[in-house]
Amino acid sequence: MEPARPLDALNKARDKRVIIELKNNKQFIGKLKSFDIHINVVLEDVEERVNGEMTRKFEVVFIRGDTITVISTE
């Protein structure tokens, strides 16, 4: 069954790798650990990509929901 609401889709993606695109065109790829109703998210084992090139790695990243344009599963 398809998720009925956006938060249902995020719940289904919990503990899976996701790609998050930001307004500044950066991408963060990592395991979705948690989120809240503002779509603030916490990722683990994260790669930051700029123009498709991996620039940095992080153990944990908190991303503010108002900076996110797209969240997709890998």
Long-range contacts (C-beta under 8 A, 24 or more apart in sequence): 6-39, 7-35, 7-37, 10-35, 10-39, 10-41, 10-71, 13-71, 13-73, 16-73, 16-74, 17-73, 17-74, 18-43, 18-71, 18-72, 18-73, 18-74, 19-70, 19-71, 19-72, 19-73, 19-74, 20-63, 20-68, 20-70, 20-71, 21-68, 21-69, 21-70, 21-71, 22-63, 22-67, 22-68, 22-69, 23-67, 23-68, 23-69, 24-67, 25-50, 25-51, 26-50, 28-61, 28-63, 29-74, 30-58, 30-61, 33-60, 35-65, 36-65, 38-64, 38-65, 38-66, 39-65, 39-68, 39-71, 40-64, 40-65, 41-65, 41-68, 41-71
